[in-house]
Amino acid sequence: MNQDTLYQYRLLMAKTGRETEEEWLPLWMHLKDTAGIMEKLAKKWVPDSIPAAAGMNCSQFLTTAKFLGAVHDIGKATSYFQSIITQNCPQKYDEITGSGFVVNKKYRSAGKTPHAYAGQWILQSDMNEFHIPESLALVVGSHHGKPISYDYIMGETDMIKAYPVNFFGVEEDNTSRRLWEASWYAIMDQALHLAGVPRTDALPVLMPEAQVLLSGLLIIADWIASNTDYFPLLSLDDPGAEGAYPSRVEEGWARVSFPERWSSDIHLMDQEIFKERFDFWPNEVQAQMLKAVNDSKTPGLFVLEAQMGIGKTEAALGAAEILVSQNHNGGIFFGLPTQATSNGLFRRLYNWAQKVSEETVNAVRLAHGSAEFNEEYHKLALQGMSNVDEDEREQDRLGVHPWFQGNKRALLSDFVIGTVDQFLMASLKRKHFMLRHFGLAGKVVVIDECHAYDAYMNAYLDRSLQWMAAYGVPVILLSATLPSERRKELVECYAKAYSKYRLGKRRPDITYTRSDWKENTSYPLLTWTDGETVKQTDIRQSLPDKSVTIRYVNTIPDMIRLLDERLQDGGCGCIIANTVKAAQEIYTVCVHSMEQVRVILYHAQFTVPDRYEKEKQLLDKMGKSSCDSDRNRLILIGTQVLEQSLDYDADIMVTQLCPIDLLLQRIGRLHRHDKRNEKMPNYSRPDRLGKPECIILRDGENSYDSGSSAVYGEYLLMKTEQVLGTELKIPGDISHLVQMVYDLGNDLELTGDAYECAKDTYKNDLKTKKQSAKRYLLKAPSGKEISNILDTMEESSEKAAEASVRDSVSSVEVLLMKENADGDILFVKNDADKMPILSAFRIPDREEGRMVAMQRLRLPHIFSSTWNRGSVIEELEEQNRKKLAEWQMSPWICGELVLLLDQNNRTELNGCLLSYSFEKGLEYTRKEDEDAGERI
C-alpha cells in the first residue's frame, strides 16, 4: 500500500466523544487496541480449558483471537458508517471526503448493513480475495451479541452486491470504490501482521463451539477497548501515531486491573487436604466423591444423590478443586434454586475460595436479581479490588472486581454463586448469550437441588448440559431426592452430547459398567461419566437410619394443642405451608393462641432488607450455633423458601402435604444435626422432642387444601399420601419412596375417576411444558455455524429472562415506601426512624437511591396474572407520574415502580387492600370481600 492510500485509510473514524465533538479515535487505533486486549486476555486471563473447549490449542487460539480483534470493526470502513459517525463532526467529514472517499447521505435499506454484519460480508464476499473461512467471518458479524440470521438477509447471496451504496457511497466502480476496498486490504494487512499470520489460508475453520467462545471473548475485548477510561480518545487535530504502541495497550490493560487467573494445583485430593479446606475429615459420601474424581481419566457429569445435611456442598467443592486442576479450568459456578439459598451459601463459598486462592487475587461474584442488595456482597463491591491495599490483599485474596458487575458479565468472575437461572439462561435465545457460554466454558459447574425443576426448566437444564458436554466442562449435580428416570435422562443427555459434539461421532457410543444403573435405588448413590463410559457406585454409610414419626392433624387448633404440649420444656418447631396466604393465617393463629411462644414468619412477600434480616434471625435462632435460650419455645413459620439449602435445625415439624421429594427436603431440616448433637454443642434437645416427628396438617377431612393443589397438582399429592405410613427411615426410605411416587407406571393401587383425571392432567402438563420451552430454547451445538441460532430471540429484561427459564409470568416488582400526612416519603422498615426522610420533589442521592431500590418486593401472583397485570402496572405508573416523577432521574430507581403505602402501611391497588408489616410481610384482601364483611 502506498503512503497516500495509508494516509487516506487512517482518516477513517471508529469513535467520537459523547460529551464533546472535539474528540475522536481513528479506526486503525481502535483495531490495534482491541487486538492488544485480545492478546492480554488470552495470555493472562483466559483459562486453558477455553481453547480446548473451542477445539484449538493455545497457540492457535491466541493467533485467531488477535486476528479477530484486529479485524472486527472492518465494517466501519464503509460509507454508511462514516456518514453516521461524522454527522456531529463536520471537520472529520470534510477530511475524509476531501481525501477521495464518497460518504453518501442516502442509503438503501440501511438497517441491513450495520457495521458488524457489514464486516462479516466484507470478509466473506467473493468480491474480495481474502479467502476468510465463513465461520471466522461469522464471529466478526456476531461481536455485537447476535449472529447474523439468513432469514434476515432474505435470499441475498452477497450484501455488498445487493447494497453497494451502503458500502462504497456509489453504485458504479470508480476511484472512491477502489479507495474503500484499499482500506479493507490495509486493515487485513495490519490484522495479519498483528496476529503473526502469513496468509489468510493459515487461519482455521471454526466449529460452532469455537464461534461462540471467540465471539464472547471478542465482545469482552471490544467493550474494554471501547471504554475511554482505559483507552482515551484523541483531540481532533491529533491523527494518532504508531509510536503510541505498545505502551497504549499496556497502560490500558493496567487501568483495567484484571484479577489474576485462578488455577488449582490439587490434581489429587486426599483426606488431609480435604480437612485443610473444611476443618473436618471427609465422611463416606465425600470420600467416594473425591475417589471417583481422582480416578477419572476424562471426567464429565457427576450426579451425587445423598441425604440432606450429609455435606454434599463440601463434597462438590472438593471435587471441583480437583477438576479445575485436571481440566485447566479457571473457576467454578455454583447454582442454587433460590436467591435465599444463594445468599445462605455465599459465605461458605467465599471462605472456601479464600483457601484455594491464597496466592492470587481473584474475582468473586454473587449472581442473582437482588445480589447488589446483599450487604456482605455490597461491601466487597464497594471496596473493589483496585482499592484494596497490599496488606489487606495479603489477608484476603478475593474481591468483587467492578468490571464483572453488569448482568451480562455475571458468569465471568472466577468464583460465581447464584441462582440456577444463570445456568439455565445459557440455553435461552438471548442477545450476548456468548458471554454466558464463555464464563461457563472456563469453569467447573455445580448445580444443587437438581430435582427441584419442573419439565419446562428441565428442558433448559438438559440443553445447557449438552453445551457443557460439547465444551468438555465438568458438571456436578447434587440432589437428595432424584427420581431414577430423571437421573437416567441427565446422565444420557450429557454422555450422548459428549460423544456426538465433543468427539464428533455421528452415533453416540456409550458404554455402561453396570447393567442396572438406570433402575438402581441404592442410596446414597454416585453416577458419573468418564469419557463415553457411565459408571456408578453405591455408597455405604456407617450412620444409622434416623426414624421419623409421621402424624396427622386435621385442623390448625389441633396443631396448636400438639405443639403446645411438645414445646412445654423448651425447643423449637417449624411449620411449612404451601402458600404465603396460608402461612400468614397460621402465623396469626399461633401468635394469638400460644402463650409465651416466640413466632417468626418467613416467606417471599417481604422486602429485600427484611428477608435478609429474617434469614439471619432464623439461622441465629435455629442454626448450628444456636443454644437452649435461642430455641426456647420458638416457632418458625414459612413457605417453600424453608425447604432448600438453609441450614437450620427444627425439633419438631408441621407441614402441609406436598410431593414426596419436597416433603423429604422439608424433613431434612428436622433434627438436621442430631448425631448426638455433636454438630450443635450448645444445645441439648428436650426429652419431649427427642424423637423426630413430622406432623402433616390436613384441611379438615381433606388431605390438602385448594392452594396446595393449585401449586403442585393433585396427582403427586395423591401418590405422596398413599406412600406415607406412620414412620420414615432417613436416608433408608428416601430413594424408593421418590421412585414410587414419580413412576408413571406405578399407580400404587390408586383408582377412580378423580385419580385418573389427576394423572391425565399431570401428563398433559408435562407435555405442554416441554413444548412451551422450545420457543426460546437455544439450538444444540450441531451443524457448521451459529447463524440463525437466535431466531425468535427473547428480548426482555434480565428479570423477565429469569422468568422465561422458569415458565412463570414475570411478576410485578415494586419498591415499597410510605407517605406520611406531610407528604414526606419514608421507609417501611421496622427501624424506619434511623432511615432518611425523603422528598417526592428531590432526586434521591446515590446512597438514598440504593436504599430505596432495596425495598424491592414481588407482588402476589394475583397482581401479575394475565387478566389484570396490565391494569396493575398502569395504576402504579399513574401514581408514580403524579407523585414521584423526579425519582425517575435516579439511576437506581429509573424504570422502577414505587408502591406507596399510607402512614399506617396500608393502601389500595387494583381492587385490593394491601398492608405491610415486618412481622407478616405483604398481605392483601379483595376490597369486595372486605366490604361484604362490613355489611354482614
LUMDO-726266 format. One record per residue (C-alpha): residue in three letters; x, y, z. Coordinates in steps of 0.25 Angstrom, whole numbers, plus 2048, in hexadecimal, padded with zeros to 3 digits. Example, Ala and Ser with C-alpha at 12.3 -4.5 7.8 and 13.67 -1.06 7.14 Angstrom:
<atoms>
Ala8317EE81F
Ser8377FC81D
</atoms>
This chain:
<atoms>
Met800800800
Asn80680E7FC
Gln807819806
Asp7FB821801
Thr7F2815802
Leu7F7812810
Tyr7F4821814
Gln7E682180E
Tyr7E3814815
Arg7E881A823
Leu7DE825822
Leu7D281B824
Met7CB81D831
Ala7C881283B
Lys7C381A847
Thr7BF82984B
Gly7BD82F858
Arg7AF82F85E
Glu7B183B867
Thr7B884385D
Glu7BA84384E
Glu7C9847850
Glu7CE839852
Trp7CF82C849
Leu7D681F847
Pro7DC81A839
Leu7D780D835
Trp7E5807833
Met7E880A842
His7DB804847
Leu7DE7F7840
Lys7EC7F7846
Asp7E77FA854
Thr7DD7EE852
Ala7E77E584D
Gly7F17E8858
Ile7E67E6862
Met7E27D885C
Glu7F17D585D
Lys7F17D986C
Leu7E47D186F
Ala7E97C5868
Lys7F67C586F
Lys7F37C987D
Trp7E47C7880
Val7DE7BC877
Pro7E07AE87D
Asp7E67A3874
Ser7D879C875
Ile7D37A786B
Pro7DC7A485F
Ala7D9795862
Ala7CA797862
Ala7CC79E855
Gly7D379284F
Met7E079A84E
Asn7EE79A854
Cys7F27A785C
Ser7FB7AC851
Gln7F17AB846
Phe7E67B184F
Leu7EF7BD852
Thr7F27BF844
Thr7E47BF840
Ala7E07C884B
Lys7EA7D2847
Phe7E67D2839
Leu7D77D383C
Gly7DA7DF846
Ala7E27E683B
Val7D77E4830
His7CA7E4838
Asp7C67F2834
Ile7C97F2825
Gly7BA7F4823
Lys7BD803828
Ala7C580581B
Thr7B8807813
Ser7B181480E
Tyr7A5811817
Phe7AC810824
Gln7B581C821
Ser7A982481D
Ile7A382182B
Ile7AF824834
Thr7B383182C
Gln7A583782E
Asn7A983F83A
Cys7B8840836
Pro7B8848829
Gln7C784A82A
Lys7C983B828
Tyr7BF83A81D
Asp7C6845815
Glu7D383E817
Ile7CE830813
Thr7C6835807
Gly7D183E803
Ser7DB833802
Gly7D282C7F8
Phe7C98237FF
Val7BA8257FC
Val7B2826808
Asn7A3826804
Lys79782B80B
Lys78D822805
Tyr78D813806
Arg784807802
Ser77F7FE80E
Ala78A803817
Gly7857FA822
Lys78A7EE81A
Thr7997F381B
Pro79C7F682A
His7AB7F782B
Ala7AC7E9832
Tyr7A57E2827
Ala7AC7EB81C
Gly7B97E6822
Gln7B57D7820
Trp7B17DA812
Ile7BE7E180E
Leu7C67D5813
Gln7BE7CA80D
Ser7B97D1800
Asp7BF7CB7F3
Met7C17D97EE
Asn7CD7DA7F7
Glu7D97D07F7
Phe7DA7CE806
His7D67BF806
Ile7D27C0814
Pro7CA7B4819
Glu7BC7B781B
Ser7BC7B2829
Leu7C67BC82D
Ala7BF7C8826
Leu7B37C482D
Val7BA7C783A
Val7BC7D5835
Gly7AD7D6832
Ser7AA7D2840
His7B27DB848
His7A67E484C
Gly79F7D8852
Lys7977D2847
Pro79C7C983C
Ile7967CC82E
Ser7897C582A
Tyr7887C181C
Asp7797C481D
Tyr77D7D281F
Ile7857D2812
Met7797CD80A
Gly7807C5800
Glu78B7CF7FD
Thr7987C87FA
Asp7A17D47FB
Met79D7E0803
Ile7A87E97FC
Lys7A27E67EE
Ala7947E87F4
Tyr7977F57FB
Pro7A37FB7F4
Val7A080A7F8
Asn7A0806807
Phe7AE801805
Phe7B480A7FB
Gly7AB8167FB
Val7A98147EC
Glu7A38097E3
Glu7AD8097D8
Asp7BC8057D8
Asn7C48117DA
Thr7D08177E1
Ser7C88187EE
Arg7C480A7EE
Arg7D28057EC
Leu7D780E7F7
Trp7CD807801
Glu7D27FA7FC
Ala7E07FE7FE
Ser7DD80280D
Trp7D77F480F
Tyr7E47EE80A
Ala7EC7F7813
Ile7E47F281F
Met7E77E481A
Asp7F67E6819
Gln7F67EC827
Ala7EE7E182D
Leu7F77D6827
His8037DD82C
Leu7FE7DF83A
Ala7FA7D083A
Gly8077CB834
Val8007C4829
Pro8067C481B
Arg7F97C2813
Thr7EA7C1816
Asp7EA7B2811
Ala7F27AF81E
Leu7E67B3826
Pro7DD7A882C
Val7CF7A4829
Leu7C77A5836
Met7BD79B83B
Pro7B17A1842
Glu7B77A0850
Ala7C37A884B
Gln7BA7B2844
Val7B27B4851
Leu7BE7B585A
Leu7C67BE851
Ser7BA7C784F
Gly7B97C885F
Leu7C87CC860
Leu7C77D6855
Ile7BB7DD85B
Ile7C37DE868
Ala7CF7E3862
Asp7C77ED859
Trp7C07F2866
Ile7CD7F486D
Ala7D47FB861
Ser7C780485F
Asn7C880986D
Thr7CE81786D
Asp7D281687B
Tyr7DC80B877
Phe7DF810868
Pro7DD81F868
Leu7D882685B
Leu7E1830854
Ser7DF83E851
Leu7DA841843
Asp7E784683E
Asp7EF83A843
Pro7F0830838
Gly7F5825841
Ala80381F840
Glu80981183F
Gly81381584A
Ala807814854
Tyr809805853
Pro80B7FC85A
Ser80A806866
Arg7FC80A864
Val7F77FB865
Glu8007F9871
Glu7FA805878
Gly7EC802874
Trp7EE7F487A
Ala7F47F9887
Arg7E8802888
Val7DE7F7887
Ser7E67EF892
Phe7E07E288F
Pro7E27D889A
Glu7EC7CD898
Arg7E77C0892
Trp7E47B589D
Ser7E97A789B
Ser7E979B8A4
Asp7F57928A7
Ile7EE7888AE
His7EE77D8A3
Leu7EA7728AE
Met7E47758BB
Asp7E676D8C8
Gln7DF76D8D5
Glu7EA7778DB
Ile7E87818D0
Phe7D87808D2
Lys7DA7838E1
Glu7E278F8DE
Arg7D77948D5
Phe7CB7918DE
Asp7D178F8EC
Phe7CB7818ED
Trp7CE7738E7
Pro7C676E8DB
Asn7BB7658DE
Glu7B87598D5
Val7B07618CB
Gln7BA76C8CA
Ala7C67618C9
Gln7BF75A8BE
Met7BC7668B6
Leu7CB76A8B7
Lys7CF75C8B3
Ala7C675C8A7
Val7CC7698A2
Asn7DA7658A5
Asp7D975989D
Ser7D275F891
Lys7DA760884
Thr7D076987D
Pro7C776E888
Gly7B9773883
Leu7AC77388A
Phe7AB76E899
Val79D76C89F
Leu79E76B8AF
Glu7917668B6
Ala7927678C5
Gln78A76B8D1
Met7887798D6
Gly79377E8DF
Ile79E7748DB
Gly7A777E8D5
Lys7A477E8C6
Thr7A978C8C5
Glu7B77898CB
Ala7B777C8C2
Ala7B57858B6
Leu7BF78F8B9
Gly7CA7858BC
Ala7C777E8AF
Ala7C678C8A7
Glu7D478F8AC
Ile7DA7828A6
Leu7D2784899
Val7D7792898
Ser7E578D898
Gln7E378188F
Asn7DC789884
His7E3796886
Asn7D779E889
Gly7D77AC88F
Gly7CC7AB89A
Ile7BE7A689E
Phe7B07A989C
Phe7A77A48A8
Gly7987A58A4
Leu78D7A48AF
Pro77D7A48AE
Thr77A7B28B4
Gln7807BF8B8
Ala77F7BB8C7
Thr7877AF8C5
Ser7927B68BD
Asn7937C18C8
Gly7947B68D2
Leu79F7AF8CB
Phe7A77BB8C7
Arg7AF7BC8D4
Arg7B37AD8D3
Leu7B77AE8C5
Tyr7BF7BB8C8
Asn7C67B48D3
Trp7CA7A88CA
Ala7CE7B18BF
Gln7D87B98C8
Lys7DE7AC8CC
Val7E07A78BE
Ser7E57B48B8
Glu7EF7B98C3
Glu7FA7BC8B8
Thr7F27C58AF
Val7E77D08AF
Asn7DB7CA8A9
Ala7CD7D08A6
Val7C07CA8AD
Arg7B27CD8A8
Leu7A47CB8AF
Ala79B7CA8A3
His78C7CB8A4
Gly7827D68A3
Ser7847DC8B0
Ala7937DA8B2
Glu7967E98B3
Phe78D7E98C0
Asn7957DF8C7
Glu79C7E78D2
Glu7A87DE8D3
Tyr7AA7DD8C4
His7A77EC8C2
Lys7B37F08CC
Leu7BC7E78C3
Ala7B77EE8B7
Leu7B97FC8BD
Gln7C77F88C1
Gly7CB7F48B3
Met7D87EC8B0
Ser7DF7F88AC
Asn7DD7FF8B9
Val7E27F48C2
Asp7F07F88C7
Glu7FB7ED8C7
Asp7F97EA8D6
Glu7EA7E78D4
Arg7ED7DF8C7
Glu7F77D68CF
Gln7EC7D38D9
Asp7E07D28CF
Arg7E37CE8C1
Leu7D57CF8BC
Gly7CD7DB8B7
Val7C27E08AF
His7C87E58A2
Pro7C07F189D
Trp7C17ED88E
Phe7B97E0891
Gln7AD7E7897
Gly7A47E888B
Asn7997DE889
Lys79F7D987C
Arg7AC7D7883
Ala7A67CF88F
Leu7AE7C288C
Leu7BC7C8888
Ser7C17C8896
Asp7CA7BD89B
Phe7C07B98A7
Val7B17BB8A4
Ile7A67B78AD
Gly7987BA8A8
Thr78A7B48A5
Val7897A989B
Asp7837B3891
Gln7907B888E
Phe7947AA889
Leu7867A7882
Met7887B487A
Ala7947AF873
Ser7897A886B
Leu7807B4869
Lys77F7BA85C
Arg7847C8860
Lys78E7D285B
His79C7D1861
Phe79A7C2865
Met7A87C0860
Leu7AD7C786D
Arg7A57BD876
His7AB7B286E
Phe7B97B886F
Gly7B87B987E
Leu7B37AB880
Ala7BD7A4876
Gly7C87A987F
Lys7C37A388C
Val7BE796893
Val7AF797895
Val7A87938A1
Ile7987928A2
Asp7927908AF
Glu78478A8B1
Cys7837868A3
His77677F8A6
Ala76F78C8A8
Tyr76C78F89A
Asp75F78D892
Ala75E787884
Tyr76079587E
Met76C799886
Asn77278B883
Ala77178E874
Tyr77B799877
Leu783791880
Asp785786876
Arg78978F86B
Ser793797874
Leu799789877
Gln79A786868
Trp7A2792866
Met7AB790872
Ala7AE78286D
Ala7B178885F
Tyr7BB791867
Gly7C078586F
Val7BC78D87C
Pro7BB784888
Val7AD78588F
Ile7AA78189D
Leu79B77F8A0
Leu79677D8AF
Ser7897788B4
Ala7837718C0
Thr77676D8B9
Leu77976A8AA
Pro76F7618A2
Ser77775689B
Glu77075988E
Arg77576788F
Arg783762893
Lys78475A886
Glu77F76687E
Leu78A76F883
Val795765882
Glu792761874
Cys78F76F870
Tyr79E773873
Ala7A476686F
Lys79E766861
Ala7A177485F
Tyr7AF772863
Ser7B0767859
Lys7A976E84E
Tyr7AE77C84F
Arg7BC77B856
Leu7C176E84F
Gly7B9771842
Lys7B2763842
Arg7A6762839
Arg7A0758843
Pro7A3759851
Asp7AC74D856
Ile7A874C865
Thr7AD74086E
Tyr7A873D87C
Thr7B0736887
Arg7A373088D
Ser79672C887
Asp78D730892
Trp79273F893
Lys78574588E
Glu77C73E898
Asn78573D8A3
Thr77E7428B0
Ser78B7418B9
Tyr78D74D8C2
Pro7967558C3
Leu79A7538B4
Leu7A47598AB
Thr7A375889C
Trp7AD75F893
Thr7B275F885
Asp7C175C881
Gly7C2760872
Glu7B775786C
Thr7B674D878
Val7AB74F882
Lys7B074A890
Gln7A874889D
Thr7AB7458AB
Asp7A37428B7
Ile7A874A8C3
Arg7A87428D0
Gln7A674A8DD
Ser7A97478EB
Leu79E7518F0
Pro79174A8F5
Asp78474E8EF
Lys77C7598F6
Ser76E7558F9
Val7647608F7
Thr75575E8FD
Ile74A7638F3
Arg73D7688FA
Tyr73176F8F4
Val72977B8FA
Asn71C7808F3
Thr71B78E8F8
Ile72479A8FC
Pro71E79990A
Asp72378A90B
Met73078E906
Ile731799911
Arg72E79091C
Leu738786917
Leu743790916
Asp740796924
Glu74178892A
Arg74E785923
Leu755793926
Gln752793935
Asp760790939
Gly76679992E
Gly76B796920
Cys76779C913
Gly75D798908
Cys75C79B8F9
Ile74F79C8F1
Ile74F79C8E2
Ala7437A08DA
Asn74179F8CB
Thr73D7AD8C8
Val7407BB8CE
Lys7327BD8D2
Ala7317B08DA
Ala73E7B38E1
Gln7397C18E5
Glu72C7BB8EA
Ile7337B18F2
Tyr73C7BB8F8
Thr7317C48FC
Val72A7B8904
Cys7377B490A
Val73A7C290F
His72C7C3915
Ser72B7B591B
Met7387B1920
Glu73D7B892D
Gln74C7BB92F
Val7507B6922
Arg7587BE918
Val7547BD909
Ile75C7C08FD
Leu7557C18EF
Tyr75E7C08E3
His7597BF8D4
Ala75B7C68C7
Gln7527D28CA
Phe75C7DB8D2
Thr7657E68CD
Val7737E28CA
Pro7797E88D7
Asp76E7E18DF
Arg7717D48D8
Tyr77F7D58DB
Glu77C7D98EA
Lys7737CD8EB
Glu77D7C38E5
Lys7877C88EF
Gln77D7C78FA
Leu7797B98F7
Leu7877B48F5
Asp78C7BA902
Lys7807B490A
Met7807A7903
Gly78D7A58FD
Lys79979D901
Ser79E7A790B
Ser7907A9912
Cys78F7A5921
Asp7847A292A
Ser77F7B092D
Asp77F7B491E
Arg7767A891A
Asn76D7A8927
Arg75E7A7923
Leu7617AD915
Ile7597AA909
Leu75D7AD8FB
Ile7527AE8F0
Gly7557AF8E1
Thr7537AA8D3
Gln75B7A38C9
Val7677AC8CC
Leu7697A48D8
Glu76B7968D1
Gln7787998CA
Ser78779B8CE
Leu7847A48DA
Asp78C79D8E5
Tyr78279D8F1
Asp77E7928FB
Ala770790900
Asp76C78890C
Ile75E785906
Met7587888F9
Val74A78A8F3
Thr74878B8E4
Gln73C78B8DA
Leu73D77F8D1
Cys7467818C5
Pro74D7788BB
Ile75576D8C1
Asp7637738BD
Leu75F7818C3
Leu75A77A8CF
Leu7677738D1
Gln76E7808CF
Arg7667878DA
Ile76877B8E3
Gly77777D8E1
Arg7767898EA
Leu7707818F5
His77B77C8FF
Arg7857808F4
His7917808FD
Asp78D775906
Lys79976C906
Arg79876D916
Asn79877C913
Glu7A777C911
Lys7A5786906
Met79D78F910
Pro7A678F91C
Asn79E79A923
Tyr790793923
Ser78A787929
Arg77D782923
Pro77178192D
Asp76C773930
Arg75F77692B
Leu76677991D
Gly77076E91E
Lys76A766913
Pro76776E905
Glu759770902
Cys7537758F5
Ile74477A8F6
Ile73C77A8E9
Leu7327868EA
Arg7257818E3
Asp71A78A8DE
Gly70F7858E7
Glu70A7788E1
Asn71277B8D4
Ser7217778D3
Tyr7257848CD
Asp71E7928CA
Ser71C7998BD
Gly7287A18BE
Ser7317958BF
Ser72A78E8B3
Ala72C79B8AB
Val73B79B8AE
Tyr73E78D8AC
Gly7337868A5
Glu72B77A8AB
Tyr73276E8A4
Leu73F76F8AC
Leu7377738B9
Met72E7678B8
Lys73A75E8B6
Thr7427648C1
Glu7377628CB
Gln7367548C6
Val7457508C9
Leu7457578D7
Gly74474E8E2
Thr7467518F1
Glu7557518F0
Leu7607558E7
Lys76F7508E7
Ile77875B8E3
Pro7807588DA
Gly77B74A8D8
Asp76E74D8D3
Ile7717598CA
Ser7747538BD
His7697488BC
Leu75F7528C0
Val76375C8B6
Gln7637518AB
Met75574C8AE
Val74F75A8AE
Tyr75575E8A1
Asp75475189A
Leu749754890
Gly74774588E
Asn74474289D
Asp7367478A1
Leu7397428B0
Glu72B73B8AF
Leu7247498AE
Thr7187488A5
Gly70B7508A2
Asp70775C899
Ala70E7668A2
Tyr71B75F8A1
Glu71B75D892
Cys71776B890
Ala723770898
Lys72C767891
Asp72876B883
Thr72977A888
Tyr73777788D
Lys73C770880
Asn73677B877
Asp73C786880
Leu74A77F87D
Lys74777E86E
Thr74378D86E
Lys74F792876
Lys75978A86D
Gln752790861
Ser75179E866
Ala76079E86A
Lys76479C85B
Arg7607AB857
Tyr76C7B185D
Leu7757A585F
Leu7837A7858
Lys78779C84E
Ala790791851
Pro79F79384D
Ser79D78C83F
Gly7A0790831
Lys7AB79882C
Glu7A87A6830
Ile79F7AE83A
Ser7987B7830
Asn7897B6833
Ile78B7B2841
Leu7847BE847
Asp7777BE83E
Thr76B7C0847
Met7747C7851
Glu7707CA85F
Glu7727D9861
Ser76C7DD86E
Ser7737E287B
Glu77C7DA883
Lys7717D788D
Ala7687D3882
Ala7727CA87D
Glu7737C388A
Ala7647C188A
Ser7667BB87B
Val76E7AF880
Arg7657AD88C
Asp7587AC884
Ser7527B788C
Val74B7C4889
Ser7557CF88C
Ser7507D4899
Val74D7E389C
Glu7587E88A5
Val7577F58AD
Leu75F7FD8B6
Leu7577FE8C3
Met75780C8CA
Lys74D8148D2
Glu7488228D2
Asn74582A8DF
Ala73A8358E1
Asp7448408DE
Gly7478398D0
Asp7558348D4
Ile75A8278CF
Leu75E81D8DA
Phe76480F8DA
Val75B8048E0
Lys7667FD8E7
Asn7647F98F6
Asp76F8038FA
Ala76A80E8F0
Asp76D8198FA
Lys77C8168F7
Met77A8188E8
Pro77A8258E0
Ile76D82D8DD
Leu76C82F8CE
Ser7648398C6
Ala75C8368BA
Phe7618428B3
Arg77083F8B4
Ile7788358AD
Pro77E82B8B8
Asp78D82B8B8
Arg79581F8B5
Glu7948188C2
Glu78681C8C5
Gly7828178B7
Arg7898098BA
Met7818098C7
Val77480B8C0
Ala7788018B6
Met77A7F78C1
Gln76B7F88C5
Arg7687EE8BA
Leu75D7E58BB
Arg7557DC8B1
Leu7467DE8B2
Pro73E7D18B4
His73A7C98A7
Ile72C7CF8A7
Phe7327DC8A2
Ser73B7D6897
Ser7307CD891
Thr72D7CF882
Trp71F7D5885
Asn7247E088E
Arg7337E288C
Gly7317EE882
Ser7277F688B
Val7307F4897
Ile73C7F9890
Glu73480588A
Glu72F809898
Leu73D80889E
Glu743810893
Glu73881B894
Gln73B81C8A3
Asn74A81D8A0
Arg747828896
Lys73F83089F
Lys74782F8AC
Leu75582B8A9
Ala75982F89B
Glu7668358A0
Trp76B8288A5
Gln76C822897
Met77882B895
Ser77F8228A0
Pro787817899
Trp78380D8A4
Ile7748108A3
Cys773813894
Gly76980A88D
Glu76480489B
Leu7568048A1
Val75580A8AF
Leu7498058B7
Leu7458108C1
Leu73F80C8CE
Asp7388168D7
Gln73E8198E5
Asn73780D8EA
Asn73E8048E0
Arg7318018D8
Thr72C8058CA
Glu7228008BF
Leu7277FA8B2
Asn71E7F48A7
Gly7127F28AF
Cys71A7EC8BB
Leu71E7F18C9
Leu72D7EF8CC
Ser7347F18D9
Tyr7437EE8DD
Ser74A7EB8EA
Phe7577E58EE
Glu7507DA8F5
Lys7477D58EA
Gly74C7DB8DD
Leu7437E08D2
Glu7347DC8D4
Tyr7287DE8CB
Thr7197DC8CB
Arg7107DF8BF
Lys7087EC8C3
Glu6FB7E68BF
Asp6FE7DB8CA
Glu7017E68D4
Asp6F47EE8D0
Ala6EC7E18D1
Gly6F17DE8DF
Glu6EE7EC8E4
Arg6E07EB8DF
Ile6DE7DE8E6
</atoms>
